[in-house]
């Protein structure tokens, strides 16, 4: 039965797993940002740029994960 429904199960499981990982990364990003603001004299400048990139990837990934099911529904309705 698992072989039969694997594509449908994977289509539901892996996006949720990615969303869970991105949601769990948010507190660590906040903690890293607070530590950077507190000890910015001892950290290199590139550390701050890395935090900006990490925030962008995290929140952009969450936005894409929330929008992807709606986009596929619209594509199926348009056909």
TORMI-534085 format. One line per field, with one value per residue (C-alpha): residue in three letters; x, y, z. Coordinates in nm, 2 decimals. Each point is the difference from the previous one (the first is absolute). Example, Ala and Ser with C-alpha at 12.3 -4.5 7.8 and 13.67 -1.06 7.14 Angstrom:
res: [Ala:Ser]
east: [1.23:0.14]
north: [-0.45:0.34]
up: [0.78:-0.07]
This chain:
res: [Unk:Unk:Unk:Unk:Unk:Unk:Unk:Unk:Unk:Unk:Unk:Unk:Unk:Unk:Unk:Unk:Unk:Unk:Unk:Unk:Unk:Unk:Unk:Unk:Unk:Unk:Unk:Unk:Unk:Unk:Unk:Unk:Unk:Unk:Unk:Unk:Unk:Unk:Unk:Unk:Unk:Unk:Unk:Unk:Unk:Unk:Unk:Unk:Unk:Unk:Unk:Unk:Unk:Unk:Unk:Unk:Unk:Unk:Unk:Unk:Unk:Unk:Unk:Unk:Unk:Unk:Unk:Unk:Unk:Unk:Unk:Unk:Unk:Unk:Unk:Unk:Unk:Unk:Unk]
east: [0.00:0.29:0.14:-0.34:-0.05:0.36:-0.02:-0.31:0.15:0.33:-0.18:-0.16:0.28:0.32:-0.14:-0.13:0.34:0.16:-0.24:0.06:0.37:-0.02:-0.24:0.24:0.29:-0.16:0.08:0.36:0.02:-0.14:0.25:0.28:-0.11:-0.02:0.34:0.13:-0.15:0.14:0.35:0.03:0.35:0.15:-0.19:0.11:-0.21:-0.08:-0.17:-0.27:-0.04:-0.03:-0.28:-0.18:0.03:-0.12:-0.31:-0.08:0.03:-0.20:-0.29:0.00:-0.01:-0.29:-0.19:0.06:-0.11:-0.33:-0.07:0.10:-0.33:-0.21:0.20:-0.05:-0.37:-0.02:0.19:-0.23:-0.31:0.14:0.03]
north: [0.00:0.23:-0.05:0.08:0.33:0.11:0.30:0.13:-0.05:0.16:0.30:0.06:-0.10:0.16:0.36:-0.02:-0.13:0.30:0.24:-0.16:0.04:0.36:0.07:-0.16:0.20:0.34:-0.01:-0.08:0.29:0.24:-0.13:0.05:0.35:0.09:-0.13:0.19:0.32:-0.05:-0.09:0.17:0.14:-0.35:-0.14:0.06:0.21:-0.30:-0.17:0.27:-0.05:-0.37:0.06:0.22:-0.28:-0.26:0.21:0.05:-0.37:-0.10:0.23:-0.03:-0.38:0.03:0.23:-0.24:-0.30:0.17:0.12:-0.32:-0.19:0.29:0.04:-0.36:0.02:0.31:-0.19:-0.29:0.22:0.19:-0.32]
up: [0.00:0.07:-0.35:-0.15:0.18:0.04:-0.24:0.17:0.35:-0.10:-0.15:0.33:0.24:-0.14:-0.03:0.36:0.11:-0.16:0.15:0.34:-0.04:-0.10:0.29:0.25:-0.14:0.09:0.38:-0.08:-0.24:0.25:0.26:-0.24:-0.09:0.37:0.06:-0.30:0.12:0.35:-0.11:-0.33:0.08:0.01:-0.30:-0.36:-0.23:-0.22:0.29:-0.02:-0.37:0.05:0.25:-0.25:-0.26:0.25:0.09:-0.37:-0.08:0.30:-0.05:-0.38:0.04:0.24:-0.24:-0.29:0.20:0.09:-0.35:-0.19:0.07:-0.12:-0.32:-0.09:0.06:-0.22:-0.27:0.02:-0.02:-0.30:-0.20]
